[in-house]
Amino acid sequence: MAAWTWRFEKADGTEVQPAVEPEEFTTQGDAESWIGEYWKDLLAGGADQVHLFEDTTKIYGPMSLKEAQEA
């Protein structure tokens, strides 16, 4: 079974520890729902962008958390 995970980064691509520790998600939808709920806390905690992975395969990213704030 695939595991969906997020990678949290500064704007320059440096990996950072998230302010809210995510679980391992079993579906892309669960992972995206979680980021939709916690992106403000993650941004406030120092993460500027995220990447979504299915196991070791990058699905998309970087996705700016700051753009979500402006939307």
PyMOL Python script that loads the backbone (N, CA, C, O; Angstrom):
from pymol import cmd

cmd.read_pdbstr("""\
ATOM      1  N   MET A   1       0.844  -1.191   0.000  1.00  0.00           N
ATOM      2  CA  MET A   1       0.000   0.000   0.000  1.00  0.00           C
ATOM      3  C   MET A   1       0.882   1.244   0.000  1.00  0.00           C
ATOM      4  O   MET A   1       1.879   1.301   0.720  1.00  0.00           O
ATOM      5  N   ALA A   2       0.526   2.212  -0.784  1.00  0.00           N
ATOM      6  CA  ALA A   2       1.315   3.433  -0.913  1.00  0.00           C
ATOM      7  C   ALA A   2       1.160   4.304   0.335  1.00  0.00           C
ATOM      8  O   ALA A   2       0.108   4.328   0.975  1.00  0.00           O
ATOM      9  N   ALA A   3       2.226   5.006   0.653  1.00  0.00           N
ATOM     10  CA  ALA A   3       2.190   5.999   1.722  1.00  0.00           C
ATOM     11  C   ALA A   3       2.399   7.368   1.086  1.00  0.00           C
ATOM     12  O   ALA A   3       3.315   7.560   0.286  1.00  0.00           O
ATOM     13  N   TRP A   4       1.550   8.301   1.445  1.00  0.00           N
ATOM     14  CA  TRP A   4       1.624   9.667   0.936  1.00  0.00           C
ATOM     15  C   TRP A   4       2.230  10.534   2.026  1.00  0.00           C
ATOM     16  O   TRP A   4       1.754  10.531   3.161  1.00  0.00           O
ATOM     17  N   THR A   5       3.274  11.274   1.687  1.00  0.00           N
ATOM     18  CA  THR A   5       3.966  12.092   2.675  1.00  0.00           C
ATOM     19  C   THR A   5       4.280  13.469   2.103  1.00  0.00           C
ATOM     20  O   THR A   5       4.353  13.659   0.889  1.00  0.00           O
ATOM     21  N   TRP A   6       4.460  14.416   3.004  1.00  0.00           N
ATOM     22  CA  TRP A   6       4.826  15.781   2.637  1.00  0.00           C
ATOM     23  C   TRP A   6       6.280  16.031   3.000  1.00  0.00           C
ATOM     24  O   TRP A   6       6.778  15.508   3.997  1.00  0.00           O
ATOM     25  N   ARG A   7       6.957  16.828   2.193  1.00  0.00           N
ATOM     26  CA  ARG A   7       8.287  17.350   2.517  1.00  0.00           C
ATOM     27  C   ARG A   7       8.115  18.854   2.685  1.00  0.00           C
ATOM     28  O   ARG A   7       7.493  19.512   1.851  1.00  0.00           O
ATOM     29  N   PHE A   8       8.666  19.391   3.759  1.00  0.00           N
ATOM     30  CA  PHE A   8       8.501  20.805   4.110  1.00  0.00           C
ATOM     31  C   PHE A   8       9.825  21.518   3.904  1.00  0.00           C
ATOM     32  O   PHE A   8      10.873  21.039   4.338  1.00  0.00           O
ATOM     33  N   GLU A   9       9.774  22.674   3.236  1.00  0.00           N
ATOM     34  CA  GLU A   9      11.002  23.387   2.897  1.00  0.00           C
ATOM     35  C   GLU A   9      10.870  24.891   3.114  1.00  0.00           C
ATOM     36  O   GLU A   9       9.776  25.455   3.125  1.00  0.00           O
ATOM     37  N   LYS A  10      12.036  25.511   3.287  1.00  0.00           N
ATOM     38  CA  LYS A  10      12.156  26.959   3.185  1.00  0.00           C
ATOM     39  C   LYS A  10      12.056  27.315   1.706  1.00  0.00           C
ATOM     40  O   LYS A  10      12.083  26.428   0.852  1.00  0.00           O
ATOM     41  N   ALA A  11      11.942  28.598   1.397  1.00  0.00           N
ATOM     42  CA  ALA A  11      11.840  29.037   0.001  1.00  0.00           C
ATOM     43  C   ALA A  11      13.058  28.627  -0.829  1.00  0.00           C
ATOM     44  O   ALA A  11      12.947  28.449  -2.042  1.00  0.00           O
ATOM     45  N   ASP A  12      14.228  28.473  -0.181  1.00  0.00           N
ATOM     46  CA  ASP A  12      15.438  28.106  -0.916  1.00  0.00           C
ATOM     47  C   ASP A  12      15.607  26.595  -1.093  1.00  0.00           C
ATOM     48  O   ASP A  12      16.619  26.143  -1.629  1.00  0.00           O
ATOM     49  N   GLY A  13      14.615  25.809  -0.644  1.00  0.00           N
ATOM     50  CA  GLY A  13      14.674  24.368  -0.824  1.00  0.00           C
ATOM     51  C   GLY A  13      15.274  23.604   0.344  1.00  0.00           C
ATOM     52  O   GLY A  13      15.363  22.377   0.291  1.00  0.00           O
ATOM     53  N   THR A  14      15.690  24.300   1.399  1.00  0.00           N
ATOM     54  CA  THR A  14      16.228  23.642   2.584  1.00  0.00           C
ATOM     55  C   THR A  14      15.094  22.974   3.345  1.00  0.00           C
ATOM     56  O   THR A  14      14.087  23.615   3.648  1.00  0.00           O
ATOM     57  N   GLU A  15      15.247  21.694   3.655  1.00  0.00           N
ATOM     58  CA  GLU A  15      14.196  20.974   4.386  1.00  0.00           C
ATOM     59  C   GLU A  15      14.109  21.479   5.819  1.00  0.00           C
ATOM     60  O   GLU A  15      15.127  21.724   6.466  1.00  0.00           O
ATOM     61  N   VAL A  16      12.884  21.632   6.304  1.00  0.00           N
ATOM     62  CA  VAL A  16      12.645  22.077   7.683  1.00  0.00           C
ATOM     63  C   VAL A  16      11.682  21.121   8.369  1.00  0.00           C
ATOM     64  O   VAL A  16      10.899  20.428   7.719  1.00  0.00           O
ATOM     65  N   GLN A  17      11.753  21.098   9.689  1.00  0.00           N
ATOM     66  CA  GLN A  17      10.797  20.322  10.479  1.00  0.00           C
ATOM     67  C   GLN A  17       9.474  21.082  10.502  1.00  0.00           C
ATOM     68  O   GLN A  17       9.460  22.288  10.749  1.00  0.00           O
ATOM     69  N   PRO A  18       8.369  20.394  10.249  1.00  0.00           N
ATOM     70  CA  PRO A  18       7.070  21.084  10.258  1.00  0.00           C
ATOM     71  C   PRO A  18       6.627  21.437  11.666  1.00  0.00           C
ATOM     72  O   PRO A  18       6.939  20.728  12.622  1.00  0.00           O
ATOM     73  N   ALA A  19       5.895  22.540  11.788  1.00  0.00           N
ATOM     74  CA  ALA A  19       5.344  22.978  13.067  1.00  0.00           C
ATOM     75  C   ALA A  19       4.281  21.992  13.561  1.00  0.00           C
ATOM     76  O   ALA A  19       4.084  21.832  14.766  1.00  0.00           O
ATOM     77  N   VAL A  20       3.608  21.341  12.631  1.00  0.00           N
ATOM     78  CA  VAL A  20       2.605  20.324  12.947  1.00  0.00           C
ATOM     79  C   VAL A  20       3.091  19.033  12.293  1.00  0.00           C
ATOM     80  O   VAL A  20       3.275  18.982  11.077  1.00  0.00           O
ATOM     81  N   GLU A  21       3.299  17.997  13.095  1.00  0.00           N
ATOM     82  CA  GLU A  21       3.838  16.746  12.558  1.00  0.00           C
ATOM     83  C   GLU A  21       2.738  15.966  11.837  1.00  0.00           C
ATOM     84  O   GLU A  21       1.737  15.597  12.451  1.00  0.00           O
ATOM     85  N   PRO A  22       2.919  15.712  10.534  1.00  0.00           N
ATOM     86  CA  PRO A  22       1.878  14.980   9.797  1.00  0.00           C
ATOM     87  C   PRO A  22       1.976  13.475  10.055  1.00  0.00           C
ATOM     88  O   PRO A  22       3.019  12.955  10.451  1.00  0.00           O
ATOM     89  N   GLU A  23       0.877  12.813   9.820  1.00  0.00           N
ATOM     90  CA  GLU A  23       0.871  11.359   9.841  1.00  0.00           C
ATOM     91  C   GLU A  23       1.294  10.863   8.466  1.00  0.00           C
ATOM     92  O   GLU A  23       1.555  11.660   7.564  1.00  0.00           O
ATOM     93  N   GLU A  24       1.359   9.553   8.310  1.00  0.00           N
ATOM     94  CA  GLU A  24       1.521   8.980   6.969  1.00  0.00           C
ATOM     95  C   GLU A  24       0.115   8.741   6.437  1.00  0.00           C
ATOM     96  O   GLU A  24      -0.703   8.082   7.079  1.00  0.00           O
ATOM     97  N   PHE A  25      -0.147   9.276   5.278  1.00  0.00           N
ATOM     98  CA  PHE A  25      -1.494   9.215   4.712  1.00  0.00           C
ATOM     99  C   PHE A  25      -1.610   8.035   3.755  1.00  0.00           C
ATOM    100  O   PHE A  25      -0.639   7.660   3.097  1.00  0.00           O
ATOM    101  N   THR A  26      -2.802   7.455   3.684  1.00  0.00           N
ATOM    102  CA  THR A  26      -3.013   6.304   2.810  1.00  0.00           C
ATOM    103  C   THR A  26      -3.582   6.699   1.454  1.00  0.00           C
ATOM    104  O   THR A  26      -3.606   5.884   0.532  1.00  0.00           O
ATOM    105  N   THR A  27      -4.044   7.956   1.324  1.00  0.00           N
ATOM    106  CA  THR A  27      -4.546   8.431   0.028  1.00  0.00           C
ATOM    107  C   THR A  27      -4.062   9.853  -0.221  1.00  0.00           C
ATOM    108  O   THR A  27      -3.750  10.589   0.715  1.00  0.00           O
ATOM    109  N   GLN A  28      -4.006  10.225  -1.486  1.00  0.00           N
ATOM    110  CA  GLN A  28      -3.631  11.590  -1.848  1.00  0.00           C
ATOM    111  C   GLN A  28      -4.647  12.576  -1.281  1.00  0.00           C
ATOM    112  O   GLN A  28      -4.277  13.650  -0.804  1.00  0.00           O
ATOM    113  N   GLY A  29      -5.910  12.217  -1.331  1.00  0.00           N
ATOM    114  CA  GLY A  29      -6.965  13.091  -0.824  1.00  0.00           C
ATOM    115  C   GLY A  29      -6.813  13.384   0.660  1.00  0.00           C
ATOM    116  O   GLY A  29      -7.024  14.516   1.095  1.00  0.00           O
ATOM    117  N   ASP A  30      -6.445  12.364   1.447  1.00  0.00           N
ATOM    118  CA  ASP A  30      -6.230  12.567   2.884  1.00  0.00           C
ATOM    119  C   ASP A  30      -5.059  13.518   3.120  1.00  0.00           C
ATOM    120  O   ASP A  30      -5.130  14.401   3.975  1.00  0.00           O
ATOM    121  N   ALA A  31      -3.985  13.332   2.359  1.00  0.00           N
ATOM    122  CA  ALA A  31      -2.812  14.192   2.498  1.00  0.00           C
ATOM    123  C   ALA A  31      -3.160  15.637   2.145  1.00  0.00           C
ATOM    124  O   ALA A  31      -2.745  16.568   2.836  1.00  0.00           O
ATOM    125  N   GLU A  32      -3.916  15.816   1.075  1.00  0.00           N
ATOM    126  CA  GLU A  32      -4.281  17.167   0.643  1.00  0.00           C
ATOM    127  C   GLU A  32      -5.279  17.815   1.597  1.00  0.00           C
ATOM    128  O   GLU A  32      -5.230  19.027   1.811  1.00  0.00           O
ATOM    129  N   SER A  33      -6.166  17.038   2.161  1.00  0.00           N
ATOM    130  CA  SER A  33      -7.091  17.575   3.169  1.00  0.00           C
ATOM    131  C   SER A  33      -6.316  18.069   4.388  1.00  0.00           C
ATOM    132  O   SER A  33      -6.615  19.125   4.946  1.00  0.00           O
ATOM    133  N   TRP A  34      -5.309  17.280   4.792  1.00  0.00           N
ATOM    134  CA  TRP A  34      -4.490  17.657   5.949  1.00  0.00           C
ATOM    135  C   TRP A  34      -3.753  18.969   5.693  1.00  0.00           C
ATOM    136  O   TRP A  34      -3.753  19.856   6.548  1.00  0.00           O
ATOM    137  N   ILE A  35      -3.124  19.100   4.524  1.00  0.00           N
ATOM    138  CA  ILE A  35      -2.373  20.330   4.234  1.00  0.00           C
ATOM    139  C   ILE A  35      -3.330  21.516   4.165  1.00  0.00           C
ATOM    140  O   ILE A  35      -2.969  22.625   4.556  1.00  0.00           O
ATOM    141  N   GLY A  36      -4.553  21.289   3.666  1.00  0.00           N
ATOM    142  CA  GLY A  36      -5.550  22.346   3.627  1.00  0.00           C
ATOM    143  C   GLY A  36      -5.953  22.816   5.008  1.00  0.00           C
ATOM    144  O   GLY A  36      -6.314  23.978   5.193  1.00  0.00           O
ATOM    145  N   GLU A  37      -5.892  21.918   5.980  1.00  0.00           N
ATOM    146  CA  GLU A  37      -6.271  22.251   7.348  1.00  0.00           C
ATOM    147  C   GLU A  37      -5.133  22.944   8.108  1.00  0.00           C
ATOM    148  O   GLU A  37      -5.382  23.815   8.941  1.00  0.00           O
ATOM    149  N   TYR A  38      -3.897  22.557   7.821  1.00  0.00           N
ATOM    150  CA  TYR A  38      -2.766  22.993   8.654  1.00  0.00           C
ATOM    151  C   TYR A  38      -1.783  23.940   7.981  1.00  0.00           C
ATOM    152  O   TYR A  38      -0.781  24.304   8.597  1.00  0.00           O
ATOM    153  N   TRP A  39      -2.030  24.357   6.729  1.00  0.00           N
ATOM    154  CA  TRP A  39      -1.021  25.149   6.028  1.00  0.00           C
ATOM    155  C   TRP A  39      -0.677  26.447   6.747  1.00  0.00           C
ATOM    156  O   TRP A  39       0.477  26.873   6.705  1.00  0.00           O
ATOM    157  N   LYS A  40      -1.642  27.091   7.406  1.00  0.00           N
ATOM    158  CA  LYS A  40      -1.348  28.347   8.107  1.00  0.00           C
ATOM    159  C   LYS A  40      -0.375  28.112   9.255  1.00  0.00           C
ATOM    160  O   LYS A  40       0.553  28.895   9.458  1.00  0.00           O
ATOM    161  N   ASP A  41      -0.585  27.036  10.001  1.00  0.00           N
ATOM    162  CA  ASP A  41       0.320  26.706  11.106  1.00  0.00           C
ATOM    163  C   ASP A  41       1.708  26.354  10.574  1.00  0.00           C
ATOM    164  O   ASP A  41       2.719  26.735  11.165  1.00  0.00           O
ATOM    165  N   LEU A  42       1.753  25.632   9.465  1.00  0.00           N
ATOM    166  CA  LEU A  42       3.037  25.251   8.860  1.00  0.00           C
ATOM    167  C   LEU A  42       3.790  26.486   8.382  1.00  0.00           C
ATOM    168  O   LEU A  42       4.997  26.604   8.592  1.00  0.00           O
ATOM    169  N   LEU A  43       3.076  27.406   7.741  1.00  0.00           N
ATOM    170  CA  LEU A  43       3.688  28.646   7.261  1.00  0.00           C
ATOM    171  C   LEU A  43       4.207  29.470   8.442  1.00  0.00           C
ATOM    172  O   LEU A  43       5.329  29.975   8.398  1.00  0.00           O
ATOM    173  N   ALA A  44       3.406  29.606   9.486  1.00  0.00           N
ATOM    174  CA  ALA A  44       3.814  30.359  10.674  1.00  0.00           C
ATOM    175  C   ALA A  44       5.016  29.705  11.355  1.00  0.00           C
ATOM    176  O   ALA A  44       5.826  30.381  11.989  1.00  0.00           O
ATOM    177  N   GLY A  45       5.121  28.373  11.214  1.00  0.00           N
ATOM    178  CA  GLY A  45       6.204  27.637  11.848  1.00  0.00           C
ATOM    179  C   GLY A  45       7.487  27.584  11.040  1.00  0.00           C
ATOM    180  O   GLY A  45       8.458  26.962  11.471  1.00  0.00           O
ATOM    181  N   GLY A  46       7.515  28.229   9.869  1.00  0.00           N
ATOM    182  CA  GLY A  46       8.761  28.333   9.132  1.00  0.00           C
ATOM    183  C   GLY A  46       8.844  27.573   7.825  1.00  0.00           C
ATOM    184  O   GLY A  46       9.868  27.643   7.146  1.00  0.00           O
ATOM    185  N   ALA A  47       7.803  26.850   7.451  1.00  0.00           N
ATOM    186  CA  ALA A  47       7.807  26.166   6.150  1.00  0.00           C
ATOM    187  C   ALA A  47       7.220  27.107   5.107  1.00  0.00           C
ATOM    188  O   ALA A  47       6.136  27.658   5.299  1.00  0.00           O
ATOM    189  N   ASP A  48       7.946  27.292   3.991  1.00  0.00           N
ATOM    190  CA  ASP A  48       7.468  28.173   2.928  1.00  0.00           C
ATOM    191  C   ASP A  48       6.794  27.414   1.794  1.00  0.00           C
ATOM    192  O   ASP A  48       5.923  27.949   1.108  1.00  0.00           O
ATOM    193  N   GLN A  49       7.209  26.150   1.598  1.00  0.00           N
ATOM    194  CA  GLN A  49       6.685  25.365   0.481  1.00  0.00           C
ATOM    195  C   GLN A  49       6.696  23.889   0.839  1.00  0.00           C
ATOM    196  O   GLN A  49       7.398  23.456   1.753  1.00  0.00           O
ATOM    197  N   VAL A  50       5.898  23.123   0.092  1.00  0.00           N
ATOM    198  CA  VAL A  50       5.787  21.687   0.342  1.00  0.00           C
ATOM    199  C   VAL A  50       5.841  20.910  -0.970  1.00  0.00           C
ATOM    200  O   VAL A  50       5.544  21.436  -2.043  1.00  0.00           O
ATOM    201  N   HIS A  51       6.227  19.650  -0.850  1.00  0.00           N
ATOM    202  CA  HIS A  51       6.195  18.698  -1.955  1.00  0.00           C
ATOM    203  C   HIS A  51       5.379  17.503  -1.472  1.00  0.00           C
ATOM    204  O   HIS A  51       5.465  17.125  -0.303  1.00  0.00           O
ATOM    205  N   LEU A  52       4.595  16.910  -2.356  1.00  0.00           N
ATOM    206  CA  LEU A  52       3.844  15.699  -2.026  1.00  0.00           C
ATOM    207  C   LEU A  52       4.511  14.503  -2.688  1.00  0.00           C
ATOM    208  O   LEU A  52       4.838  14.536  -3.874  1.00  0.00           O
ATOM    209  N   PHE A  53       4.710  13.443  -1.903  1.00  0.00           N
ATOM    210  CA  PHE A  53       5.318  12.207  -2.392  1.00  0.00           C
ATOM    211  C   PHE A  53       4.369  11.037  -2.202  1.00  0.00           C
ATOM    212  O   PHE A  53       3.647  10.964  -1.207  1.00  0.00           O
ATOM    213  N   GLU A  54       4.376  10.121  -3.168  1.00  0.00           N
ATOM    214  CA  GLU A  54       3.749   8.807  -3.014  1.00  0.00           C
ATOM    215  C   GLU A  54       4.913   7.835  -2.901  1.00  0.00           C
ATOM    216  O   GLU A  54       5.604   7.569  -3.885  1.00  0.00           O
ATOM    217  N   ASP A  55       5.131   7.303  -1.699  1.00  0.00           N
ATOM    218  CA  ASP A  55       6.331   6.538  -1.374  1.00  0.00           C
ATOM    219  C   ASP A  55       7.544   7.414  -1.702  1.00  0.00           C
ATOM    220  O   ASP A  55       7.723   8.449  -1.060  1.00  0.00           O
ATOM    221  N   THR A  56       8.370   7.049  -2.656  1.00  0.00           N
ATOM    222  CA  THR A  56       9.550   7.863  -2.977  1.00  0.00           C
ATOM    223  C   THR A  56       9.361   8.691  -4.247  1.00  0.00           C
ATOM    224  O   THR A  56      10.287   9.383  -4.670  1.00  0.00           O
ATOM    225  N   THR A  57       8.179   8.631  -4.859  1.00  0.00           N
ATOM    226  CA  THR A  57       7.912   9.355  -6.101  1.00  0.00           C
ATOM    227  C   THR A  57       7.296  10.718  -5.805  1.00  0.00           C
ATOM    228  O   THR A  57       6.262  10.807  -5.144  1.00  0.00           O
ATOM    229  N   LYS A  58       7.935  11.779  -6.295  1.00  0.00           N
ATOM    230  CA  LYS A  58       7.364  13.113  -6.110  1.00  0.00           C
ATOM    231  C   LYS A  58       6.173  13.272  -7.044  1.00  0.00           C
ATOM    232  O   LYS A  58       6.292  13.076  -8.253  1.00  0.00           O
ATOM    233  N   ILE A  59       5.026  13.628  -6.478  1.00  0.00           N
ATOM    234  CA  ILE A  59       3.804  13.829  -7.256  1.00  0.00           C
ATOM    235  C   ILE A  59       3.739  15.284  -7.736  1.00  0.00           C
ATOM    236  O   ILE A  59       3.465  15.545  -8.907  1.00  0.00           O
ATOM    237  N   TYR A  60       3.991  16.215  -6.833  1.00  0.00           N
ATOM    238  CA  TYR A  60       4.097  17.615  -7.227  1.00  0.00           C
ATOM    239  C   TYR A  60       4.823  18.411  -6.158  1.00  0.00           C
ATOM    240  O   TYR A  60       5.018  17.951  -5.033  1.00  0.00           O
ATOM    241  N   GLY A  61       5.213  19.605  -6.536  1.00  0.00           N
ATOM    242  CA  GLY A  61       5.934  20.499  -5.653  1.00  0.00           C
ATOM    243  C   GLY A  61       7.098  21.101  -6.404  1.00  0.00           C
ATOM    244  O   GLY A  61       7.509  20.559  -7.431  1.00  0.00           O
ATOM    245  N   PRO A  62       7.632  22.185  -5.934  1.00  0.00           N
ATOM    246  CA  PRO A  62       7.199  22.838  -4.689  1.00  0.00           C
ATOM    247  C   PRO A  62       5.885  23.613  -4.856  1.00  0.00           C
ATOM    248  O   PRO A  62       5.645  24.257  -5.877  1.00  0.00           O
ATOM    249  N   MET A  63       5.066  23.531  -3.844  1.00  0.00           N
ATOM    250  CA  MET A  63       3.817  24.281  -3.778  1.00  0.00           C
ATOM    251  C   MET A  63       3.976  25.302  -2.654  1.00  0.00           C
ATOM    252  O   MET A  63       4.192  24.935  -1.499  1.00  0.00           O
ATOM    253  N   SER A  64       3.870  26.568  -2.996  1.00  0.00           N
ATOM    254  CA  SER A  64       4.074  27.633  -2.023  1.00  0.00           C
ATOM    255  C   SER A  64       2.908  27.718  -1.042  1.00  0.00           C
ATOM    256  O   SER A  64       1.745  27.735  -1.445  1.00  0.00           O
ATOM    257  N   LEU A  65       3.231  27.772   0.240  1.00  0.00           N
ATOM    258  CA  LEU A  65       2.197  28.010   1.248  1.00  0.00           C
ATOM    259  C   LEU A  65       1.826  29.491   1.290  1.00  0.00           C
ATOM    260  O   LEU A  65       0.721  29.844   1.701  1.00  0.00           O
ATOM    261  N   LYS A  66       2.745  30.352   0.868  1.00  0.00           N
ATOM    262  CA  LYS A  66       2.478  31.785   0.858  1.00  0.00           C
ATOM    263  C   LYS A  66       1.440  32.136  -0.200  1.00  0.00           C
ATOM    264  O   LYS A  66       0.632  33.044  -0.002  1.00  0.00           O
ATOM    265  N   GLU A  67       1.458  31.419  -1.328  1.00  0.00           N
ATOM    266  CA  GLU A  67       0.450  31.668  -2.371  1.00  0.00           C
ATOM    267  C   GLU A  67      -0.936  31.287  -1.889  1.00  0.00           C
ATOM    268  O   GLU A  67      -1.921  31.923  -2.262  1.00  0.00           O
ATOM    269  N   ALA A  68      -1.021  30.254  -1.063  1.00  0.00           N
ATOM    270  CA  ALA A  68      -2.322  29.867  -0.488  1.00  0.00           C
ATOM    271  C   ALA A  68      -2.851  30.996   0.380  1.00  0.00           C
ATOM    272  O   ALA A  68      -4.053  31.263   0.409  1.00  0.00           O
ATOM    273  N   GLN A  69      -1.942  31.657   1.088  1.00  0.00           N
ATOM    274  CA  GLN A  69      -2.324  32.765   1.967  1.00  0.00           C
ATOM    275  C   GLN A  69      -2.886  33.938   1.159  1.00  0.00           C
ATOM    276  O   GLN A  69      -3.807  34.623   1.603  1.00  0.00           O
ATOM    277  N   GLU A  70      -2.326  34.157  -0.021  1.00  0.00           N
ATOM    278  CA  GLU A  70      -2.740  35.285  -0.851  1.00  0.00           C
ATOM    279  C   GLU A  70      -3.996  34.988  -1.661  1.00  0.00           C
ATOM    280  O   GLU A  70      -4.667  35.912  -2.122  1.00  0.00           O
ATOM    281  N   ALA A  71      -4.312  33.739  -1.835  1.00  0.00           N
ATOM    282  CA  ALA A  71      -5.456  33.330  -2.677  1.00  0.00           C
ATOM    283  C   ALA A  71      -6.779  33.654  -2.000  1.00  0.00           C
ATOM    284  O   ALA A  71      -7.842  33.381  -2.558  1.00  0.00           O
TER     285      ALA A  71
END
""", "prot")
cmd.dss("prot")
cmd.show_as("cartoon", "prot")
cmd.util.cbc("prot")
cmd.orient("prot")
